Amino acid sequence: MLKYLRYQRQIRENQINRAIKQANSKQKSRKNNPNDPARFITEKHFTENGEKADKVQYVINLNCQIKCNS
């Protein structure tokens, strides 16, 4: 049981690292695969004056368990 827990933690850490790498790269692939690390990435569009949002901020959501597993 403990071995499996460590295995699952390692998989999640690797997926989060891939999501961070994907968020920092120019490639913004949004696949519909439930195991894709892009499920940790959320986009936030923002401007300083309320105009059309040209700036995009990519945020890694680490508390993605309920939303992502459904």
mmCIF file of the N, C-alpha and C atoms, coordinates in Angstrom:
data_MODEL
# 
_entry.id   MODEL 
# 
loop_
_atom_site.group_PDB 
_atom_site.id 
_atom_site.type_symbol 
_atom_site.label_atom_id 
_atom_site.label_alt_id 
_atom_site.label_comp_id 
_atom_site.label_asym_id 
_atom_site.label_entity_id 
_atom_site.label_seq_id 
_atom_site.pdbx_PDB_ins_code 
_atom_site.Cartn_x 
_atom_site.Cartn_y 
_atom_site.Cartn_z 
_atom_site.occupancy 
_atom_site.B_iso_or_equiv 
_atom_site.pdbx_formal_charge 
_atom_site.auth_seq_id 
_atom_site.auth_comp_id 
_atom_site.auth_asym_id 
_atom_site.auth_atom_id 
_atom_site.pdbx_PDB_model_num 
ATOM 1   N N  . MET A 1 1  ? 0.821   -1.192 0.000   1.00 0.00 ? 1  MET A N  1 
ATOM 2   C CA . MET A 1 1  ? 0.000   0.000  0.000   1.00 0.00 ? 1  MET A CA 1 
ATOM 3   C C  . MET A 1 1  ? 0.867   1.259  0.000   1.00 0.00 ? 1  MET A C  1 
ATOM 4   N N  . LEU A 1 2  ? 1.882   1.268  0.818   1.00 0.00 ? 2  LEU A N  1 
ATOM 5   C CA . LEU A 1 2  ? 2.775   2.420  0.885   1.00 0.00 ? 2  LEU A CA 1 
ATOM 6   C C  . LEU A 1 2  ? 3.563   2.575  -0.413  1.00 0.00 ? 2  LEU A C  1 
ATOM 7   N N  . LYS A 1 3  ? 3.917   1.461  -1.016  1.00 0.00 ? 3  LYS A N  1 
ATOM 8   C CA . LYS A 1 3  ? 4.628   1.483  -2.276  1.00 0.00 ? 3  LYS A CA 1 
ATOM 9   C C  . LYS A 1 3  ? 3.774   2.135  -3.370  1.00 0.00 ? 3  LYS A C  1 
ATOM 10  N N  . TYR A 1 4  ? 2.496   1.787  -3.399  1.00 0.00 ? 4  TYR A N  1 
ATOM 11  C CA . TYR A 1 4  ? 1.574   2.337  -4.383  1.00 0.00 ? 4  TYR A CA 1 
ATOM 12  C C  . TYR A 1 4  ? 1.363   3.834  -4.163  1.00 0.00 ? 4  TYR A C  1 
ATOM 13  N N  . LEU A 1 5  ? 1.305   4.263  -2.924  1.00 0.00 ? 5  LEU A N  1 
ATOM 14  C CA . LEU A 1 5  ? 1.147   5.668  -2.593  1.00 0.00 ? 5  LEU A CA 1 
ATOM 15  C C  . LEU A 1 5  ? 2.338   6.482  -3.098  1.00 0.00 ? 5  LEU A C  1 
ATOM 16  N N  . ARG A 1 6  ? 3.536   5.965  -2.878  1.00 0.00 ? 6  ARG A N  1 
ATOM 17  C CA . ARG A 1 6  ? 4.738   6.645  -3.381  1.00 0.00 ? 6  ARG A CA 1 
ATOM 18  C C  . ARG A 1 6  ? 4.735   6.701  -4.902  1.00 0.00 ? 6  ARG A C  1 
ATOM 19  N N  . TYR A 1 7  ? 4.287   5.618  -5.528  1.00 0.00 ? 7  TYR A N  1 
ATOM 20  C CA . TYR A 1 7  ? 4.215   5.558  -6.986  1.00 0.00 ? 7  TYR A CA 1 
ATOM 21  C C  . TYR A 1 7  ? 3.258   6.626  -7.517  1.00 0.00 ? 7  TYR A C  1 
ATOM 22  N N  . GLN A 1 8  ? 2.085   6.756  -6.913  1.00 0.00 ? 8  GLN A N  1 
ATOM 23  C CA . GLN A 1 8  ? 1.112   7.750  -7.346  1.00 0.00 ? 8  GLN A CA 1 
ATOM 24  C C  . GLN A 1 8  ? 1.619   9.178  -7.133  1.00 0.00 ? 8  GLN A C  1 
ATOM 25  N N  . ARG A 1 9  ? 2.298   9.420  -6.035  1.00 0.00 ? 9  ARG A N  1 
ATOM 26  C CA . ARG A 1 9  ? 2.880   10.746 -5.785  1.00 0.00 ? 9  ARG A CA 1 
ATOM 27  C C  . ARG A 1 9  ? 3.933   11.088 -6.831  1.00 0.00 ? 9  ARG A C  1 
ATOM 28  N N  . GLN A 1 10 ? 4.739   10.111 -7.187  1.00 0.00 ? 10 GLN A N  1 
ATOM 29  C CA . GLN A 1 10 ? 5.778   10.332 -8.192  1.00 0.00 ? 10 GLN A CA 1 
ATOM 30  C C  . GLN A 1 10 ? 5.150   10.658 -9.550  1.00 0.00 ? 10 GLN A C  1 
ATOM 31  N N  . ILE A 1 11 ? 4.103   9.949  -9.918  1.00 0.00 ? 11 ILE A N  1 
ATOM 32  C CA . ILE A 1 11 ? 3.419   10.218 -11.181 1.00 0.00 ? 11 ILE A CA 1 
ATOM 33  C C  . ILE A 1 11 ? 2.842   11.633 -11.178 1.00 0.00 ? 11 ILE A C  1 
ATOM 34  N N  . ARG A 1 12 ? 2.193   12.025 -10.079 1.00 0.00 ? 12 ARG A N  1 
ATOM 35  C CA . ARG A 1 12 ? 1.605   13.367 -9.990  1.00 0.00 ? 12 ARG A CA 1 
ATOM 36  C C  . ARG A 1 12 ? 2.675   14.450 -10.057 1.00 0.00 ? 12 ARG A C  1 
ATOM 37  N N  . GLU A 1 13 ? 3.798   14.255 -9.369  1.00 0.00 ? 13 GLU A N  1 
ATOM 38  C CA . GLU A 1 13 ? 4.887   15.233 -9.417  1.00 0.00 ? 13 GLU A CA 1 
ATOM 39  C C  . GLU A 1 13 ? 5.429   15.374 -10.831 1.00 0.00 ? 13 GLU A C  1 
ATOM 40  N N  . ASN A 1 14 ? 5.576   14.249 -11.543 1.00 0.00 ? 14 ASN A N  1 
ATOM 41  C CA . ASN A 1 14 ? 6.059   14.311 -12.915 1.00 0.00 ? 14 ASN A CA 1 
ATOM 42  C C  . ASN A 1 14 ? 5.062   15.025 -13.825 1.00 0.00 ? 14 ASN A C  1 
ATOM 43  N N  . GLN A 1 15 ? 3.774   14.800 -13.615 1.00 0.00 ? 15 GLN A N  1 
ATOM 44  C CA . GLN A 1 15 ? 2.762   15.478 -14.417 1.00 0.00 ? 15 GLN A CA 1 
ATOM 45  C C  . GLN A 1 15 ? 2.755   16.980 -14.135 1.00 0.00 ? 15 GLN A C  1 
ATOM 46  N N  . ILE A 1 16 ? 2.935   17.353 -12.888 1.00 0.00 ? 16 ILE A N  1 
ATOM 47  C CA . ILE A 1 16 ? 2.990   18.774 -12.545 1.00 0.00 ? 16 ILE A CA 1 
ATOM 48  C C  . ILE A 1 16 ? 4.222   19.422 -13.161 1.00 0.00 ? 16 ILE A C  1 
ATOM 49  N N  . ASN A 1 17 ? 5.352   18.728 -13.135 1.00 0.00 ? 17 ASN A N  1 
ATOM 50  C CA . ASN A 1 17 ? 6.565   19.264 -13.763 1.00 0.00 ? 17 ASN A CA 1 
ATOM 51  C C  . ASN A 1 17 ? 6.370   19.437 -15.266 1.00 0.00 ? 17 ASN A C  1 
ATOM 52  N N  . ARG A 1 18 ? 5.698   18.481 -15.912 1.00 0.00 ? 18 ARG A N  1 
ATOM 53  C CA . ARG A 1 18 ? 5.418   18.614 -17.345 1.00 0.00 ? 18 ARG A CA 1 
ATOM 54  C C  . ARG A 1 18 ? 4.454   19.766 -17.602 1.00 0.00 ? 18 ARG A C  1 
ATOM 55  N N  . ALA A 1 19 ? 3.496   19.977 -16.708 1.00 0.00 ? 19 ALA A N  1 
ATOM 56  C CA . ALA A 1 19 ? 2.556   21.094 -16.859 1.00 0.00 ? 19 ALA A CA 1 
ATOM 57  C C  . ALA A 1 19 ? 3.280   22.428 -16.720 1.00 0.00 ? 19 ALA A C  1 
ATOM 58  N N  . ILE A 1 20 ? 4.212   22.523 -15.791 1.00 0.00 ? 20 ILE A N  1 
ATOM 59  C CA . ILE A 1 20 ? 4.996   23.753 -15.624 1.00 0.00 ? 20 ILE A CA 1 
ATOM 60  C C  . ILE A 1 20 ? 5.824   24.014 -16.874 1.00 0.00 ? 20 ILE A C  1 
ATOM 61  N N  . LYS A 1 21 ? 6.441   22.974 -17.395 1.00 0.00 ? 21 LYS A N  1 
ATOM 62  C CA . LYS A 1 21 ? 7.249   23.116 -18.610 1.00 0.00 ? 21 LYS A CA 1 
ATOM 63  C C  . LYS A 1 21 ? 6.375   23.543 -19.785 1.00 0.00 ? 21 LYS A C  1 
ATOM 64  N N  . GLN A 1 22 ? 5.186   22.966 -19.883 1.00 0.00 ? 22 GLN A N  1 
ATOM 65  C CA . GLN A 1 22 ? 4.260   23.296 -20.969 1.00 0.00 ? 22 GLN A CA 1 
ATOM 66  C C  . GLN A 1 22 ? 3.741   24.726 -20.821 1.00 0.00 ? 22 GLN A C  1 
ATOM 67  N N  . ALA A 1 23 ? 3.487   25.180 -19.606 1.00 0.00 ? 23 ALA A N  1 
ATOM 68  C CA . ALA A 1 23 ? 3.002   26.544 -19.384 1.00 0.00 ? 23 ALA A CA 1 
ATOM 69  C C  . ALA A 1 23 ? 4.080   27.571 -19.713 1.00 0.00 ? 23 ALA A C  1 
ATOM 70  N N  . ASN A 1 24 ? 5.336   27.227 -19.496 1.00 0.00 ? 24 ASN A N  1 
ATOM 71  C CA . ASN A 1 24 ? 6.434   28.154 -19.776 1.00 0.00 ? 24 ASN A CA 1 
ATOM 72  C C  . ASN A 1 24 ? 6.844   28.152 -21.241 1.00 0.00 ? 24 ASN A C  1 
ATOM 73  N N  . SER A 1 25 ? 6.472   27.122 -21.982 1.00 0.00 ? 25 SER A N  1 
ATOM 74  C CA . SER A 1 25 ? 6.868   27.045 -23.386 1.00 0.00 ? 25 SER A CA 1 
ATOM 75  C C  . SER A 1 25 ? 5.874   27.802 -24.252 1.00 0.00 ? 25 SER A C  1 
ATOM 76  N N  . LYS A 1 26 ? 6.207   27.952 -25.496 1.00 0.00 ? 26 LYS A N  1 
ATOM 77  C CA . LYS A 1 26 ? 5.322   28.624 -26.446 1.00 0.00 ? 26 LYS A CA 1 
ATOM 78  C C  . LYS A 1 26 ? 4.230   27.686 -26.938 1.00 0.00 ? 26 LYS A C  1 
ATOM 79  N N  . GLN A 1 27 ? 4.396   26.403 -26.762 1.00 0.00 ? 27 GLN A N  1 
ATOM 80  C CA . GLN A 1 27 ? 3.415   25.424 -27.217 1.00 0.00 ? 27 GLN A CA 1 
ATOM 81  C C  . GLN A 1 27 ? 2.312   25.293 -26.180 1.00 0.00 ? 27 GLN A C  1 
ATOM 82  N N  . LYS A 1 28 ? 1.104   25.656 -26.550 1.00 0.00 ? 28 LYS A N  1 
ATOM 83  C CA . LYS A 1 28 ? -0.034  25.603 -25.634 1.00 0.00 ? 28 LYS A CA 1 
ATOM 84  C C  . LYS A 1 28 ? -1.012  24.553 -26.135 1.00 0.00 ? 28 LYS A C  1 
ATOM 85  N N  . SER A 1 29 ? -0.649  23.313 -26.059 1.00 0.00 ? 29 SER A N  1 
ATOM 86  C CA . SER A 1 29 ? -1.496  22.219 -26.516 1.00 0.00 ? 29 SER A CA 1 
ATOM 87  C C  . SER A 1 29 ? -2.545  21.920 -25.461 1.00 0.00 ? 29 SER A C  1 
ATOM 88  N N  . ARG A 1 30 ? -3.814  21.927 -25.851 1.00 0.00 ? 30 ARG A N  1 
ATOM 89  C CA . ARG A 1 30 ? -4.917  21.627 -24.935 1.00 0.00 ? 30 ARG A CA 1 
ATOM 90  C C  . ARG A 1 30 ? -5.617  20.376 -25.441 1.00 0.00 ? 30 ARG A C  1 
ATOM 91  N N  . LYS A 1 31 ? -5.108  19.230 -25.073 1.00 0.00 ? 31 LYS A N  1 
ATOM 92  C CA . LYS A 1 31 ? -5.697  17.964 -25.483 1.00 0.00 ? 31 LYS A CA 1 
ATOM 93  C C  . LYS A 1 31 ? -6.888  17.625 -24.596 1.00 0.00 ? 31 LYS A C  1 
ATOM 94  N N  . ASN A 1 32 ? -7.700  16.704 -25.061 1.00 0.00 ? 32 ASN A N  1 
ATOM 95  C CA . ASN A 1 32 ? -8.860  16.282 -24.288 1.00 0.00 ? 32 ASN A CA 1 
ATOM 96  C C  . ASN A 1 32 ? -8.598  14.964 -23.575 1.00 0.00 ? 32 ASN A C  1 
ATOM 97  N N  . ASN A 1 33 ? -7.372  14.669 -23.292 1.00 0.00 ? 33 ASN A N  1 
ATOM 98  C CA . ASN A 1 33 ? -6.992  13.446 -22.604 1.00 0.00 ? 33 ASN A CA 1 
ATOM 99  C C  . ASN A 1 33 ? -7.051  13.691 -21.097 1.00 0.00 ? 33 ASN A C  1 
ATOM 100 N N  . PRO A 1 34 ? -7.720  12.837 -20.318 1.00 0.00 ? 34 PRO A N  1 
ATOM 101 C CA . PRO A 1 34 ? -7.805  13.066 -18.878 1.00 0.00 ? 34 PRO A CA 1 
ATOM 102 C C  . PRO A 1 34 ? -6.466  12.934 -18.155 1.00 0.00 ? 34 PRO A C  1 
ATOM 103 N N  . ASN A 1 35 ? -5.480  12.327 -18.783 1.00 0.00 ? 35 ASN A N  1 
ATOM 104 C CA . ASN A 1 35 ? -4.167  12.185 -18.165 1.00 0.00 ? 35 ASN A CA 1 
ATOM 105 C C  . ASN A 1 35 ? -3.177  13.242 -18.640 1.00 0.00 ? 35 ASN A C  1 
ATOM 106 N N  . ASP A 1 36 ? -3.629  14.158 -19.467 1.00 0.00 ? 36 ASP A N  1 
ATOM 107 C CA . ASP A 1 36 ? -2.758  15.191 -19.993 1.00 0.00 ? 36 ASP A CA 1 
ATOM 108 C C  . ASP A 1 36 ? -2.385  16.177 -18.882 1.00 0.00 ? 36 ASP A C  1 
ATOM 109 N N  . PRO A 1 37 ? -1.119  16.530 -18.765 1.00 0.00 ? 37 PRO A N  1 
ATOM 110 C CA . PRO A 1 37 ? -0.730  17.486 -17.708 1.00 0.00 ? 37 PRO A CA 1 
ATOM 111 C C  . PRO A 1 37 ? -1.317  18.875 -17.906 1.00 0.00 ? 37 PRO A C  1 
ATOM 112 N N  . ALA A 1 38 ? -1.890  19.147 -19.055 1.00 0.00 ? 38 ALA A N  1 
ATOM 113 C CA . ALA A 1 38 ? -2.510  20.459 -19.284 1.00 0.00 ? 38 ALA A CA 1 
ATOM 114 C C  . ALA A 1 38 ? -3.735  20.665 -18.406 1.00 0.00 ? 38 ALA A C  1 
ATOM 115 N N  . ARG A 1 39 ? -4.239  19.617 -17.781 1.00 0.00 ? 39 ARG A N  1 
ATOM 116 C CA . ARG A 1 39 ? -5.399  19.778 -16.900 1.00 0.00 ? 39 ARG A CA 1 
ATOM 117 C C  . ARG A 1 39 ? -5.043  20.582 -15.653 1.00 0.00 ? 39 ARG A C  1 
ATOM 118 N N  . PHE A 1 40 ? -3.767  20.709 -15.352 1.00 0.00 ? 40 PHE A N  1 
ATOM 119 C CA . PHE A 1 40 ? -3.333  21.516 -14.210 1.00 0.00 ? 40 PHE A CA 1 
ATOM 120 C C  . PHE A 1 40 ? -3.199  22.993 -14.571 1.00 0.00 ? 40 PHE A C  1 
ATOM 121 N N  . ILE A 1 41 ? -3.256  23.321 -15.856 1.00 0.00 ? 41 ILE A N  1 
ATOM 122 C CA . ILE A 1 41 ? -3.016  24.687 -16.316 1.00 0.00 ? 41 ILE A CA 1 
ATOM 123 C C  . ILE A 1 41 ? -4.346  25.405 -16.494 1.00 0.00 ? 41 ILE A C  1 
ATOM 124 N N  . THR A 1 42 ? -4.453  26.572 -15.886 1.00 0.00 ? 42 THR A N  1 
ATOM 125 C CA . THR A 1 42 ? -5.619  27.422 -16.113 1.00 0.00 ? 42 THR A CA 1 
ATOM 126 C C  . THR A 1 42 ? -5.136  28.740 -16.706 1.00 0.00 ? 42 THR A C  1 
ATOM 127 N N  . GLU A 1 43 ? -5.916  29.279 -17.622 1.00 0.00 ? 43 GLU A N  1 
ATOM 128 C CA . GLU A 1 43 ? -5.566  30.538 -18.271 1.00 0.00 ? 43 GLU A CA 1 
ATOM 129 C C  . GLU A 1 43 ? -6.322  31.668 -17.602 1.00 0.00 ? 43 GLU A C  1 
ATOM 130 N N  . LYS A 1 44 ? -5.626  32.747 -17.323 1.00 0.00 ? 44 LYS A N  1 
ATOM 131 C CA . LYS A 1 44 ? -6.271  33.946 -16.789 1.00 0.00 ? 44 LYS A CA 1 
ATOM 132 C C  . LYS A 1 44 ? -5.956  35.091 -17.748 1.00 0.00 ? 44 LYS A C  1 
ATOM 133 N N  . HIS A 1 45 ? -7.009  35.638 -18.341 1.00 0.00 ? 45 HIS A N  1 
ATOM 134 C CA . HIS A 1 45 ? -6.870  36.774 -19.253 1.00 0.00 ? 45 HIS A CA 1 
ATOM 135 C C  . HIS A 1 45 ? -7.071  38.044 -18.446 1.00 0.00 ? 45 HIS A C  1 
ATOM 136 N N  . PHE A 1 46 ? -6.164  38.999 -18.634 1.00 0.00 ? 46 PHE A N  1 
ATOM 137 C CA . PHE A 1 46 ? -6.266  40.210 -17.827 1.00 0.00 ? 46 PHE A CA 1 
ATOM 138 C C  . PHE A 1 46 ? -5.745  41.420 -18.586 1.00 0.00 ? 46 PHE A C  1 
ATOM 139 N N  . THR A 1 47 ? -6.216  42.573 -18.180 1.00 0.00 ? 47 THR A N  1 
ATOM 140 C CA . THR A 1 47 ? -5.709  43.861 -18.649 1.00 0.00 ? 47 THR A CA 1 
ATOM 141 C C  . THR A 1 47 ? -5.612  44.784 -17.446 1.00 0.00 ? 47 THR A C  1 
ATOM 142 N N  . GLU A 1 48 ? -4.932  45.880 -17.646 1.00 0.00 ? 48 GLU A N  1 
ATOM 143 C CA . GLU A 1 48 ? -4.798  46.837 -16.553 1.00 0.00 ? 48 GLU A CA 1 
ATOM 144 C C  . GLU A 1 48 ? -5.970  47.808 -16.496 1.00 0.00 ? 48 GLU A C  1 
ATOM 145 N N  . ASN A 1 49 ? -6.621  48.064 -17.650 1.00 0.00 ? 49 ASN A N  1 
ATOM 146 C CA . ASN A 1 49 ? -7.684  49.069 -17.697 1.00 0.00 ? 49 ASN A CA 1 
ATOM 147 C C  . ASN A 1 49 ? -9.049  48.495 -18.062 1.00 0.00 ? 49 ASN A C  1 
ATOM 148 N N  . GLY A 1 50 ? -9.200  47.213 -18.099 1.00 0.00 ? 50 GLY A N  1 
ATOM 149 C CA . GLY A 1 50 ? -10.486 46.616 -18.417 1.00 0.00 ? 50 GLY A CA 1 
ATOM 150 C C  . GLY A 1 50 ? -10.766 46.518 -19.908 1.00 0.00 ? 50 GLY A C  1 
ATOM 151 N N  . GLU A 1 51 ? -9.747  46.678 -20.758 1.00 0.00 ? 51 GLU A N  1 
ATOM 152 C CA . GLU A 1 51 ? -9.938  46.568 -22.194 1.00 0.00 ? 51 GLU A CA 1 
ATOM 153 C C  . GLU A 1 51 ? -9.934  45.096 -22.602 1.00 0.00 ? 51 GLU A C  1 
ATOM 154 N N  . LYS A 1 52 ? -9.950  44.888 -23.908 1.00 0.00 ? 52 LYS A N  1 
ATOM 155 C CA . LYS A 1 52 ? -9.877  43.529 -24.415 1.00 0.00 ? 52 LYS A CA 1 
ATOM 156 C C  . LYS A 1 52 ? -8.580  42.902 -23.923 1.00 0.00 ? 52 LYS A C  1 
ATOM 157 N N  . ALA A 1 53 ? -8.691  41.703 -23.381 1.00 0.00 ? 53 ALA A N  1 
ATOM 158 C CA . ALA A 1 53 ? -7.544  41.076 -22.729 1.00 0.00 ? 53 ALA A CA 1 
ATOM 159 C C  . ALA A 1 53 ? -6.533  40.587 -23.762 1.00 0.00 ? 53 ALA A C  1 
ATOM 160 N N  . ASP A 1 54 ? -5.391  41.219 -23.786 1.00 0.00 ? 54 ASP A N  1 
ATOM 161 C CA . ASP A 1 54 ? -4.306  40.788 -24.657 1.00 0.00 ? 54 ASP A CA 1 
ATOM 162 C C  . ASP A 1 54 ? -3.306  39.935 -23.893 1.00 0.00 ? 54 ASP A C  1 
ATOM 163 N N  . LYS A 1 55 ? -3.225  40.152 -22.614 1.00 0.00 ? 55 LYS A N  1 
ATOM 164 C CA . LYS A 1 55 ? -2.261  39.423 -21.798 1.00 0.00 ? 55 LYS A CA 1 
ATOM 165 C C  . LYS A 1 55 ? -2.899  38.164 -21.223 1.00 0.00 ? 55 LYS A C  1 
ATOM 166 N N  . VAL A 1 56 ? -2.142  37.089 -21.257 1.00 0.00 ? 56 VAL A N  1 
ATOM 167 C CA . VAL A 1 56 ? -2.629  35.812 -20.727 1.00 0.00 ? 56 VAL A CA 1 
ATOM 168 C C  . VAL A 1 56 ? -1.625  35.320 -19.699 1.00 0.00 ? 56 VAL A C  1 
ATOM 169 N N  . GLN A 1 57 ? -2.134  34.930 -18.565 1.00 0.00 ? 57 GLN A N  1 
ATOM 170 C CA . GLN A 1 57 ? -1.292  34.372 -17.516 1.00 0.00 ? 57 GLN A CA 1 
ATOM 171 C C  . GLN A 1 57 ? -1.688  32.915 -17.339 1.00 0.00 ? 57 GLN A C  1 
ATOM 172 N N  . TYR A 1 58 ? -0.704  32.025 -17.384 1.00 0.00 ? 58 TYR A N  1 
ATOM 173 C CA . TYR A 1 58 ? -0.953  30.606 -17.185 1.00 0.00 ? 58 TYR A CA 1 
ATOM 174 C C  . TYR A 1 58 ? -0.604  30.250 -15.750 1.00 0.00 ? 58 TYR A C  1 
ATOM 175 N N  . VAL A 1 59 ? -1.568  29.662 -15.041 1.00 0.00 ? 59 VAL A N  1 
ATOM 176 C CA . VAL A 1 59 ? -1.420  29.350 -13.626 1.00 0.00 ? 59 VAL A CA 1 
ATOM 177 C C  . VAL A 1 59 ? -1.527  27.841 -13.447 1.00 0.00 ? 59 VAL A C  1 
ATOM 178 N N  . ILE A 1 60 ? -0.633  27.285 -12.630 1.00 0.00 ? 60 ILE A N  1 
ATOM 179 C CA . ILE A 1 60 ? -0.673  25.867 -12.320 1.00 0.00 ? 60 ILE A CA 1 
ATOM 180 C C  . ILE A 1 60 ? -1.592  25.674 -11.121 1.00 0.00 ? 60 ILE A C  1 
ATOM 181 N N  . ASN A 1 61 ? -2.643  24.886 -11.305 1.00 0.00 ? 61 ASN A N  1 
ATOM 182 C CA . ASN A 1 61 ? -3.612  24.616 -10.255 1.00 0.00 ? 61 ASN A CA 1 
ATOM 183 C C  . ASN A 1 61 ? -3.284  23.261 -9.623  1.00 0.00 ? 61 ASN A C  1 
ATOM 184 N N  . LEU A 1 62 ? -2.733  23.269 -8.423  1.00 0.00 ? 62 LEU A N  1 
ATOM 185 C CA . LEU A 1 62 ? -2.329  22.036 -7.766  1.00 0.00 ? 62 LEU A CA 1 
ATOM 186 C C  . LEU A 1 62 ? -3.489  21.344 -7.051  1.00 0.00 ? 62 LEU A C  1 
ATOM 187 N N  . ASN A 1 63 ? -4.580  22.055 -6.810  1.00 0.00 ? 63 ASN A N  1 
ATOM 188 C CA . ASN A 1 63 ? -5.747  21.467 -6.149  1.00 0.00 ? 63 ASN A CA 1 
ATOM 189 C C  . ASN A 1 63 ? -6.781  21.083 -7.183  1.00 0.00 ? 63 ASN A C  1 
ATOM 190 N N  . CYS A 1 64 ? -6.390  20.253 -8.097  1.00 0.00 ? 64 CYS A N  1 
ATOM 191 C CA . CYS A 1 64 ? -7.193  19.947 -9.272  1.00 0.00 ? 64 CYS A CA 1 
ATOM 192 C C  . CYS A 1 64 ? -7.873  18.586 -9.157  1.00 0.00 ? 64 CYS A C  1 
ATOM 193 N N  . GLN A 1 65 ? -7.929  17.996 -7.997  1.00 0.00 ? 65 GLN A N  1 
ATOM 194 C CA . GLN A 1 65 ? -8.380  16.612 -7.862  1.00 0.00 ? 65 GLN A CA 1 
ATOM 195 C C  . GLN A 1 65 ? -9.852  16.446 -8.192  1.00 0.00 ? 65 GLN A C  1 
ATOM 196 N N  . ILE A 1 66 ? -10.735 17.246 -7.638  1.00 0.00 ? 66 ILE A N  1 
ATOM 197 C CA . ILE A 1 66 ? -12.167 17.053 -7.833  1.00 0.00 ? 66 ILE A CA 1 
ATOM 198 C C  . ILE A 1 66 ? -12.566 17.414 -9.268  1.00 0.00 ? 66 ILE A C  1 
ATOM 199 N N  . LYS A 1 67 ? -12.110 18.555 -9.740  1.00 0.00 ? 67 LYS A N  1 
ATOM 200 C CA . LYS A 1 67 ? -12.501 19.016 -11.056 1.00 0.00 ? 67 LYS A CA 1 
ATOM 201 C C  . LYS A 1 67 ? -11.908 18.150 -12.163 1.00 0.00 ? 67 LYS A C  1 
ATOM 202 N N  . CYS A 1 68 ? -10.691 17.687 -12.001 1.00 0.00 ? 68 CYS A N  1 
ATOM 203 C CA . CYS A 1 68 ? -10.002 16.974 -13.067 1.00 0.00 ? 68 CYS A CA 1 
ATOM 204 C C  . CYS A 1 68 ? -10.402 15.502 -13.149 1.00 0.00 ? 68 CYS A C  1 
ATOM 205 N N  . ASN A 1 69 ? -10.774 14.911 -12.057 1.00 0.00 ? 69 ASN A N  1 
ATOM 206 C CA . ASN A 1 69 ? -11.091 13.488 -12.069 1.00 0.00 ? 69 ASN A CA 1 
ATOM 207 C C  . ASN A 1 69 ? -12.529 13.215 -12.451 1.00 0.00 ? 69 ASN A C  1 
ATOM 208 N N  . SER A 1 70 ? -13.331 14.235 -12.642 1.00 0.00 ? 70 SER A N  1 
ATOM 209 C CA . SER A 1 70 ? -14.726 13.996 -13.006 1.00 0.00 ? 70 SER A CA 1 
ATOM 210 C C  . SER A 1 70 ? -14.903 13.891 -14.500 1.00 0.00 ? 70 SER A C  1 
# 
